Amino acid sequence: MNDHSTPVVPLSINAQSIRTAREENPKMRERELAVMLGISEAEYVAACCGISATRIEPRVNDVLNGLEALGEVMALTRNDSAVHEKIGVYDKVHTSERGAIVLGEDIDLRIFHKNWVHGFAVEKRDGESVNRSLQFFDASGEAVHKIHLRPSSDVAAYEQLVAALRSENQCDNISVENKKAEAEADTTLSEEGVSDMRDKWAAMTDVHQFVGILRKFGLTRHQAISAIDDEFAWRLDDSALVAMLNLAVGEEIPIMCFVGSTGVIQIHTGPVREIKPMGPWINILDPKFHLHLRLDHIAELWAVRKPNRDGHVTSLEAYDSNKKLIIQFFGKRQEGTDERPDWRLLMENLPKLPGHVAA
């Protein structure tokens, strides 16, 4: 948004009016401008095709297998409330027909192919420099993942990858689906159902079995943790997340931080050092990891305990007003070992919501 005027929404939204709105609001972020115009971010980017954007095919495996050649880049995954940025190389890529994983030293991703629907290569001039990125969106036009080049990135490898993925269709508009309603359906387990779920929860030998429990009982993640007793999940005070981050910094406890879009889960593993609040945001501003989290979007904080063959693991989970998961934190852990005692002690002593206590 410029400094001297209030943005005016064009009466008719087309590619030209979108580009005009961009020119009139040069300081406004693309996502915010798209919201102002009542369009998706993908529609906004598409309007720049032939100018600063090129449509590319979202062939996920080809994209991932071509990224290591670019060298150091920044991987970005976000949802409405959290932005997760990691700087590194896309190495240790493992692809299949339905999904993929990236297990690099810095960039760690779980990828779901079906939600990569629209793709673009975007080049924006900033004075004498050019900012280059690959951007992918789901059917509703919401961003699932972005790859931003860094000063040391191999531009020739980027251009070669874009040429290989370039779509024959370079139209400056796209069709998107309406975004599905976010509110969780009302599902209530009987007393017997809760008991059965608890038995299966207590018998977990791997945290990934939790997804199977949700599927069996037809529950969302939030519904399951709300139904289980305090041995396995308890509500935390609103101050607990910031307290956890500050304690992790002060006690030098390495953490894992998960943020998901509709097509990617992005993970940071390691220490965090610089925590900076800014308005409604809490930010982590470390050299290779940036997190931007809207605290005012968090409606509930939970501590969740899941058994595994080595003991159990404890997570801190933030949910929005629609009971949708925003972000998860764990203590850093190696497979085959129990949870870090310093992380467990931290989690069990965070401020709890009155009436909710850890067993």
C-alpha positions as CSV (number, residue, x, y, z in Angstrom):
1,M,0.0,0.0,0.0
2,N,1.4,3.4,-0.8
3,D,1.8,6.0,1.9
4,H,-0.7,8.6,0.7
5,S,-3.9,6.9,-0.5
6,T,-6.3,4.2,0.4
7,P,-6.4,1.3,-2.1
8,V,-9.4,1.4,-4.4
9,V,-10.8,-2.0,-5.6
10,P,-11.5,-2.0,-9.3
11,L,-15.2,-2.6,-10.2
12,S,-14.2,-5.2,-12.8
13,I,-11.5,-7.7,-12.0
14,N,-9.4,-8.8,-15.0
15,A,-5.7,-9.1,-15.7
16,Q,-5.3,-5.5,-16.6
17,S,-7.1,-4.2,-13.5
18,I,-5.0,-6.5,-11.3
19,R,-1.8,-5.1,-12.9
20,T,-3.1,-1.6,-12.4
21,A,-3.8,-2.3,-8.7
22,R,-0.3,-3.5,-8.4
23,E,1.1,-0.3,-9.9
24,E,-1.0,1.8,-7.6
25,N,0.0,-0.2,-4.5
26,P,3.7,-1.0,-5.0
27,K,4.4,-1.6,-1.3
28,M,1.5,-3.9,-0.7
29,R,2.3,-7.7,-0.3
30,E,0.9,-9.8,-3.1
31,R,-1.2,-11.9,-0.8
32,E,-2.7,-8.8,0.9
33,L,-3.4,-7.2,-2.5
34,A,-5.1,-10.4,-3.7
35,V,-7.4,-10.3,-0.6
36,M,-8.2,-6.7,-1.2
37,L,-9.2,-7.4,-4.8
38,G,-11.3,-10.4,-3.7
39,I,-9.2,-12.9,-5.7
40,S,-6.8,-15.7,-4.9
41,E,-3.1,-15.2,-4.9
42,A,-2.7,-17.6,-7.9
43,E,-5.1,-15.4,-9.9
44,Y,-3.0,-12.4,-9.0
45,V,0.2,-14.1,-10.1
46,A,-1.4,-15.3,-13.4
47,A,-2.3,-11.8,-14.3
48,C,1.4,-11.1,-14.7
49,C,2.0,-13.9,-17.2
50,G,4.0,-12.6,-20.1
51,I,5.3,-9.7,-18.0
52,S,6.9,-11.0,-14.8
53,A,5.5,-14.5,-14.6
54,T,5.7,-17.7,-16.6
55,R,3.2,-20.5,-16.2
56,I,4.9,-23.8,-15.5
57,E,3.6,-27.3,-15.2
58,P,3.3,-28.4,-11.5
59,R,5.0,-31.8,-12.2
60,V,6.0,-32.2,-8.6
61,N,8.7,-34.9,-9.0
62,D,10.3,-33.1,-11.9
63,V,10.3,-29.9,-9.9
64,L,11.9,-31.5,-6.8
65,N,14.5,-33.5,-8.8
66,G,15.6,-30.3,-10.5
67,L,16.0,-28.1,-7.5
68,E,19.3,-29.4,-6.1
69,A,21.1,-27.9,-9.1
70,L,20.0,-24.4,-8.0
71,G,22.1,-24.7,-4.9
72,E,21.1,-22.6,-1.9
73,V,17.5,-21.3,-2.0
74,M,14.8,-20.4,0.5
75,A,11.9,-22.8,0.9
76,L,8.6,-21.2,2.0
77,T,5.5,-22.9,3.2
78,R,2.6,-21.0,4.9
79,N,-1.0,-21.1,6.0
80,D,-3.3,-18.2,7.0
81,S,-1.5,-17.8,10.3
82,A,2.1,-19.0,10.0
83,V,5.0,-18.5,7.5
84,H,7.8,-21.1,7.7
85,E,11.1,-20.2,5.8
86,K,14.1,-22.4,5.5
87,I,17.4,-21.6,3.7
88,G,19.3,-24.6,2.3
89,V,19.6,-27.0,-0.6
90,Y,16.9,-29.5,-1.8
91,D,18.9,-32.6,-1.4
92,K,18.0,-36.2,-0.4
93,V,14.8,-36.0,-2.4
94,H,12.6,-39.1,-2.6
95,T,9.7,-39.1,-5.0
96,S,6.8,-41.5,-5.7
97,E,3.6,-41.2,-7.8
98,R,1.5,-39.8,-4.9
99,G,3.9,-38.0,-2.6
100,A,7.5,-37.1,-2.0
101,I,9.8,-36.2,0.9
102,V,12.9,-34.0,1.1
103,L,15.3,-34.9,3.9
104,G,18.1,-32.4,3.4
105,E,20.2,-31.1,6.2
106,D,18.2,-27.8,6.2
107,I,15.2,-28.3,4.0
108,D,12.8,-31.0,5.3
109,L,9.4,-31.5,3.6
110,R,6.5,-33.9,3.3
111,I,4.7,-33.3,0.0
112,F,1.3,-34.2,-1.3
113,H,1.1,-34.1,-5.1
114,K,-2.6,-33.8,-5.6
115,N,-2.8,-30.3,-4.3
116,W,-0.1,-28.9,-6.6
117,V,-2.4,-27.6,-9.3
118,H,-1.0,-24.3,-10.6
119,G,2.7,-23.3,-11.1
120,F,4.5,-20.1,-12.0
121,A,8.1,-18.9,-12.3
122,V,8.1,-15.3,-11.1
123,E,10.8,-12.6,-11.7
124,K,10.4,-9.2,-10.0
125,R,12.8,-6.4,-10.5
126,D,14.0,-4.5,-7.4
127,G,16.3,-1.7,-8.6
128,E,19.2,-3.4,-10.4
129,S,18.5,-6.8,-8.9
130,V,16.0,-9.5,-10.0
131,N,14.1,-11.6,-7.4
132,R,13.4,-15.1,-8.9
133,S,11.0,-17.7,-7.5
134,L,9.0,-20.8,-8.3
135,Q,5.5,-20.6,-6.8
136,F,2.9,-23.4,-6.6
137,F,-0.8,-23.2,-5.7
138,D,-3.8,-25.5,-5.0
139,A,-7.1,-25.7,-6.8
140,S,-8.5,-22.8,-4.8
141,G,-5.5,-20.6,-5.8
142,E,-3.9,-20.7,-2.3
143,A,-0.1,-21.1,-2.1
144,V,1.2,-24.5,-1.2
145,H,4.9,-23.9,-1.6
146,K,7.4,-21.4,-2.9
147,I,11.1,-21.6,-3.7
148,H,13.0,-18.3,-3.7
149,L,16.5,-17.9,-5.2
150,R,19.3,-16.6,-3.0
151,P,22.3,-14.5,-4.1
152,S,24.4,-17.7,-4.4
153,S,21.7,-19.6,-6.4
154,D,22.6,-20.9,-9.9
155,V,20.5,-18.8,-12.2
156,A,21.4,-20.8,-15.3
157,A,20.1,-24.0,-13.6
158,Y,16.9,-22.1,-12.6
159,E,16.3,-20.9,-16.2
160,Q,16.9,-24.5,-17.5
161,L,14.4,-25.9,-15.0
162,V,11.8,-23.2,-16.0
163,A,12.3,-24.0,-19.7
164,A,11.8,-27.7,-19.0
165,L,8.5,-27.0,-17.1
166,R,7.2,-24.2,-19.2
167,S,3.5,-24.6,-20.0
168,E,2.1,-24.2,-23.5
169,N,-0.7,-22.2,-21.9
170,Q,0.6,-18.7,-21.0
171,C,-2.9,-17.1,-20.5
172,D,-3.0,-14.3,-18.0
173,N,-6.1,-15.7,-16.1
174,I,-6.9,-19.0,-14.5
175,S,-10.0,-20.7,-13.0
176,V,-9.9,-21.6,-9.4
177,E,-12.3,-23.5,-7.2
178,N,-14.1,-22.1,-4.2
179,K,-12.2,-22.7,-1.0
180,K,-13.9,-25.4,1.1
181,A,-15.4,-24.3,4.4
182,E,-12.9,-24.6,7.3
183,A,-15.1,-25.1,10.3
184,E,-15.0,-28.6,11.7
185,A,-18.1,-30.8,11.6
186,D,-19.8,-31.7,14.9
187,T,-18.7,-35.2,15.7
188,T,-19.3,-36.5,19.2
189,L,-18.1,-39.9,20.4
190,S,-20.1,-42.0,22.8
191,E,-18.6,-42.8,26.2
192,E,-17.8,-46.3,24.8
193,G,-16.2,-44.7,21.7
194,V,-14.0,-42.4,23.8
195,S,-12.9,-45.4,25.9
196,D,-12.1,-47.4,22.7
197,M,-10.2,-44.4,21.3
198,R,-8.2,-44.1,24.5
199,D,-7.2,-47.8,24.4
200,K,-5.9,-47.4,20.9
201,W,-4.2,-44.1,21.8
202,A,-2.5,-45.7,24.8
203,A,-1.3,-48.6,22.7
204,M,0.4,-46.5,20.0
205,T,4.0,-47.6,19.3
206,D,4.6,-44.9,16.6
207,V,3.2,-41.4,16.6
208,H,2.3,-41.8,12.9
209,Q,-0.4,-44.3,14.1
210,F,-2.4,-41.3,15.3
211,V,-3.6,-40.6,11.8
212,G,-5.1,-44.1,11.7
213,I,-6.9,-43.5,14.9
214,L,-8.4,-40.3,13.6
215,R,-9.5,-42.1,10.4
216,K,-11.0,-45.0,12.4
217,F,-13.2,-42.8,14.6
218,G,-14.0,-40.2,11.9
219,L,-12.4,-37.4,14.0
220,T,-10.4,-34.3,13.3
221,R,-7.2,-33.8,15.3
222,H,-8.8,-31.2,17.5
223,Q,-11.8,-33.4,18.2
224,A,-9.6,-36.2,19.3
225,I,-7.4,-34.2,21.7
226,S,-10.6,-32.5,23.1
227,A,-12.2,-35.9,23.8
228,I,-9.1,-37.7,25.4
229,D,-8.4,-37.3,29.1
230,D,-5.6,-35.2,30.7
231,E,-3.1,-38.0,30.6
232,F,-2.7,-37.5,26.9
233,A,-3.8,-33.9,26.2
234,W,-4.4,-30.7,28.2
235,R,-5.2,-27.1,27.4
236,L,-2.5,-24.5,27.9
237,D,-2.7,-20.9,28.8
238,D,-2.5,-18.3,26.0
239,S,1.0,-17.3,27.1
240,A,2.4,-20.8,26.8
241,L,3.7,-20.7,23.2
242,V,5.8,-17.6,23.7
243,A,7.0,-18.9,27.0
244,M,8.0,-22.1,25.3
245,L,10.0,-20.3,22.7
246,N,11.8,-18.1,25.2
247,L,12.7,-21.1,27.4
248,A,13.9,-23.1,24.3
249,V,16.2,-20.2,23.6
250,G,17.3,-19.6,27.1
251,E,17.9,-23.3,27.9
252,E,19.3,-24.1,24.4
253,I,16.7,-26.8,23.8
254,P,16.6,-27.8,20.1
255,I,13.1,-28.0,18.7
256,M,11.1,-29.2,15.8
257,C,8.6,-26.8,14.2
258,F,6.0,-28.0,11.7
259,V,3.9,-25.7,9.5
260,G,1.6,-27.1,6.8
261,S,-0.2,-25.8,3.7
262,T,-2.6,-27.9,1.7
263,G,0.2,-29.5,-0.2
264,V,3.3,-29.4,2.0
265,I,4.4,-29.9,5.6
266,Q,7.7,-28.0,6.2
267,I,9.9,-28.8,9.2
268,H,12.6,-27.0,11.1
269,T,14.8,-29.1,13.4
270,G,17.4,-27.5,15.6
271,P,18.0,-24.7,18.0
272,V,16.3,-21.3,17.9
273,R,18.1,-18.2,19.0
274,E,16.4,-14.9,18.1
275,I,12.8,-14.4,19.1
276,K,11.3,-11.0,18.1
277,P,7.7,-9.9,18.7
278,M,6.3,-7.4,16.3
279,G,2.6,-6.3,16.6
280,P,0.5,-9.4,16.5
281,W,3.4,-11.5,15.2
282,I,6.0,-13.5,17.0
283,N,9.0,-14.1,14.8
284,I,12.0,-16.4,14.8
285,L,14.8,-14.6,12.9
286,D,17.7,-17.1,12.8
287,P,20.3,-17.3,9.9
288,K,18.7,-20.3,8.2
289,F,15.2,-20.4,9.8
290,H,12.5,-17.7,9.9
291,L,9.1,-18.2,11.4
292,H,6.3,-15.6,11.4
293,L,3.3,-16.5,13.5
294,R,0.1,-14.5,14.1
295,L,-0.6,-14.9,17.8
296,D,-3.9,-13.2,17.5
297,H,-5.1,-16.0,15.2
298,I,-4.6,-18.6,17.9
299,A,-7.8,-19.6,19.7
300,E,-6.5,-22.7,21.6
301,L,-3.1,-24.1,22.7
302,W,-2.7,-27.7,23.6
303,A,0.0,-30.0,25.0
304,V,-0.4,-33.4,23.4
305,R,1.3,-36.6,24.6
306,K,1.6,-39.6,22.2
307,P,3.1,-43.0,23.3
308,N,5.7,-44.7,21.1
309,R,7.9,-47.7,21.5
310,D,10.6,-45.6,23.2
311,G,8.3,-43.9,25.7
312,H,6.3,-40.9,24.5
313,V,6.6,-37.6,22.7
314,T,5.0,-34.3,23.7
315,S,3.9,-31.6,21.3
316,L,2.6,-28.0,21.6
317,E,-0.2,-27.4,19.1
318,A,-1.9,-24.2,18.2
319,Y,-5.4,-24.1,16.7
320,D,-7.4,-21.3,15.1
321,S,-11.0,-20.3,15.8
322,N,-12.2,-23.0,13.3
323,K,-10.3,-25.7,15.3
324,K,-7.8,-26.0,12.5
325,L,-4.1,-26.8,13.3
326,I,-1.8,-23.8,12.7
327,I,1.5,-25.0,14.0
328,Q,3.2,-27.8,16.0
329,F,6.3,-27.9,18.1
330,F,8.2,-30.9,19.4
331,G,11.6,-31.4,21.1
332,K,14.3,-32.5,18.7
333,R,14.5,-36.3,18.8
334,Q,16.3,-39.1,17.1
335,E,14.4,-42.2,16.0
336,G,14.9,-45.0,18.5
337,T,15.3,-42.7,21.5
338,D,12.9,-41.4,24.1
339,E,11.9,-37.7,24.2
340,R,14.5,-35.2,25.5
341,P,14.0,-34.8,29.3
342,D,14.6,-31.0,29.1
343,W,11.8,-30.7,26.5
344,R,9.5,-32.9,28.5
345,L,10.2,-30.9,31.7
346,L,9.5,-27.7,29.8
347,M,6.2,-28.9,28.3
348,E,4.9,-30.3,31.6
349,N,5.6,-27.0,33.4
350,L,4.1,-24.5,30.9
351,P,1.2,-22.5,32.2
352,K,-2.0,-24.5,31.9
353,L,-5.6,-23.3,31.4
354,P,-7.4,-23.5,34.7
355,G,-9.1,-26.9,35.0
356,H,-6.6,-28.6,32.7
357,V,-3.6,-30.3,34.3
358,A,-1.1,-32.8,33.1
359,A,-1.4,-36.3,34.6
